[in-house]
Amino acid sequence: MLQTKLNSNLQYLMQNRGVTSVDLAEELSLATEAIVKLKNGEFTNPSLNTVLVISKYFDVTLEKLLFNDLSAKS
């Protein structure tokens, strides 16, 4: 299984933008439970569509969302 930075990056991006799990789920037409599980690292195999809509919403590339540490200061 490929380990990614999705959960920590999602937490960071949501906190940075001040978005709750409920807000994000409604905005992206996803289940709140799915967002919570992604954020907590409990959902490790999201669909490509789910990851794409999250990356578009936060305006980050898939590569950055999945593999970079977005909270690290560059």
C-alpha positions in Angstrom: 0.0 0.0 0.0 1.3 3.4 -1.0 1.5 5.7 2.0 0.7 9.3 1.3 0.6 12.6 3.1 -3.1 13.1 2.2 -4.4 13.1 5.8 -1.9 15.5 7.2 -2.1 17.8 4.1 -5.9 17.7 4.3 -5.9 18.7 7.9 -3.4 21.5 7.2 -5.3 22.9 4.2 -8.7 22.8 6.0 -7.2 24.5 9.1 -5.5 27.1 6.9 -8.7 28.0 5.1 -10.9 27.7 8.2 -13.0 24.9 6.6 -14.8 22.3 8.8 -15.4 18.7 7.7 -19.1 19.5 7.2 -18.4 22.6 5.1 -15.9 20.7 2.9 -18.2 17.7 2.5 -21.1 20.0 1.5 -18.9 22.0 -0.9 -17.6 18.9 -2.6 -20.8 16.8 -2.5 -19.0 14.1 -0.4 -20.1 12.4 2.8 -18.9 14.2 6.0 -17.8 10.8 7.3 -15.5 10.4 4.3 -13.8 13.7 4.9 -13.4 12.9 8.6 -11.9 9.5 7.9 -9.6 11.0 5.2 -8.5 13.7 7.6 -7.8 11.2 10.4 -6.0 8.7 8.2 -8.7 6.0 8.7 -9.6 6.0 5.0 -6.5 5.0 3.1 -7.9 4.2 -0.3 -10.0 7.1 -1.6 -11.2 7.2 -5.2 -9.3 9.2 -7.7 -12.3 11.4 -8.1 -12.4 12.2 -4.4 -8.7 13.2 -4.4 -9.1 15.2 -7.6 -12.0 17.3 -6.2 -10.1 18.0 -3.0 -7.0 19.0 -4.9 -9.1 21.3 -7.2 -10.9 22.8 -4.2 -7.6 23.7 -2.5 -5.9 24.6 -5.7 -3.0 22.2 -5.2 -1.6 19.6 -7.6 -2.3 15.9 -6.9 1.4 15.3 -6.5 1.6 18.0 -3.8 -1.5 16.9 -2.0 -0.5 13.2 -1.9 3.3 13.3 -1.5 4.6 16.7 -0.2 4.5 18.0 3.3 2.4 21.2 2.7 2.8 22.4 6.3 6.6 22.5 6.0 8.0 26.0 5.5 9.8 26.3 2.3 
